[in-house]
Amino acid sequence: MNTFQISGNLVDILQAEIYPATLHIENGRIARITRDSQSYSSYLLPGFTDAHVHVESAMLIPSEFARMAVVHGTIATVSDPHEIANVMGVAGVNYMLENGKQVPFRFNFGAPSCVPATTFETAGATITVADIEALLERSDIRYLTEMMNFPGVLHKDPEVMAKIAAAKKAGKPVDGHAPGLRGDAARDYIAAGISTDHECFTIEEALDKLKYGMHILIREGSAAKNFEALYPLLNNYTDHIMFCSDDKHPDNLEEGHINLLVKRALAHGIDLFKVLRAACINPVVHYKLDNGLLKENDPADFIVVDNLEDFNILATYIDGMKVAENGRTLIPSIASAPVNNFICNPVKATDFCIPANSAEVSAKVIAALDGQLITNALQEILPVAEGNVQNSIPKDVLKLAVVNRYRPAAPAMAFIHGFGLQRGAIASSVAHDSHNIIAVGTDDESLAAAINAVIAERGGISVVNGADTAVLPLPVAGLMSNLDGYTVAAQYSALDKAAKALGSRLASPFMTLSFMALLVIPHLKLSDLGLFDGDKFQLLDNNF
């Protein structure tokens, strides 16, 4: 590897000091750092780490995710391969590991703790305790991923506790997922060995968990946006805060990543070194990552920025290799053959009829919330025509369908408020956590057409507007494209625009749609097995 020198104003986060310096790079490591007498116009600092992300949610394979992320100064992720694991099990995890190793980027994958996430949906695979133990023995598996089954932790479910015990035995952290958990329940959950949470959406909840020693991840993704509620934590809990995206669609990844959170925190007046500890240092310390932190003998992982207000990324280095420069990735695309698990027959419009024997019905309705993963539960009066319950476009109450993609089965149906469609339908095979096909539409014919477009591609997202159908194929597990990331971002942006042209007022219609089957987030959701009450944690008998 090349030997070279690079000079700039070095931002020493650990010592809270900035001074002019030259890095002497040899064989991918920082051989020595010399202080200089002159000042420079640029700044050198450690690269950013996304402390919790599902790479699959970018609809990109890991190698393409890396190509786009390094442009924004990201050198590492703490990556939960939970999505592909729900589709393909351990084979899916192996796919992510092997693809990620083909590019200069620090992916840190974990062992998925909850596959399937619940017993109230159909997933494509199961990851057992024995699987977890085997994965955690591997050096390229860095932690146990988010323990979404917090009721199982609180009730000491034997399988849940065995997975946590395996992580403790391996000396690896356990990530948490406990939206809304407070008080004694939060204390007991943390005491079981859970070390982080990225699901806090109020500062009160975060403070409740911090007092018991938990690390809080401030999340700002394409759907869930908690930065504004939580950024004040950086002031008084500096060592216990990290930044993460959780889920980042490709168009948003093209716009920016952790660098955007750094700039926003600084704009709110948070001290530079406190912000950079969250973005650069705390994930490395907590997860024992291999990132270089601009110390002698460290890997030469660092970024060059123009100033400490705008944080425009001039260059990104990983192991002494320049991987991005002036907004352009230097990582080449890597060809990757699709892997999948998709067994699904085409549907008909009549499959989405909801029969009723009265003139109108009082129906349970999922209320989608823009920028949140939680939903509310409503009750709405809906008309009945020709023996079937109808949508109410004036009330913004539309049909929501989930179609099993692993075996032939009748669609599960519910009603949803908040999408705002005036015509047509949208559908997706990205539907957390089991990734069956999910769709919302204004009429049964459009629902069927949108779902069939996804089935024809063995995975994808689609928009139907009358006779026009547009689809973005996702041939890798029905979750990811294997095309160039910037091409995928452009295609996704076109479908996002088409969905909004149907009338959707949501900032990210497809991202919001993907979480309407996420049973581990309250309050009302829909799985392929039926309507689900997230508070009682049980399937409901019907929609009425």
Secondary structure, DSSP 8 states (H G I E B T S, - for coil): ---EEEEEEEEETTTTEEEEEEEEEETTEEEEEEE-SS--SSEEE--EEEEEE-GGGGTB-HHHHHHHHGGGTEEEEEE-THHHHHHHTHHHHHHHHHHHTTSSSEEEEEE-S-SSS-SSS--S----HHHHHHHHTSTTEEEEEEE--HHHHHTT-HHHHHHHHHHHHHT--EEE--TT--HHHHHHHHHTT--EE----SHHHHHHHHTTT-EEEEEB-SS-B-HHHHTTHHHH-GGGEEEE-BS--HHHHHH-SHHHHHHHHHHTT--HHHHHIIIIIHHHHHHT-----S-TTSB--EEEES-TTT--EEEEEETTEEEEETTEE-S-----------------GGGG--B-SSSEEEEEEEEE-TT-S-EEEEEEEEEEETTEE--BTTTTEEEEEEE-SSS----EEEEEES---SS-EEEES--TTTT-EEEEESSHHHHHHHHHHHHHTTSEEEEEETTEEEEEE-TBTTTBB-S-HHHHHHHHHHHHHHHHHTT---SSHHHHHHTTT-TTSSSEEEETTEEEETTTTEE-S---
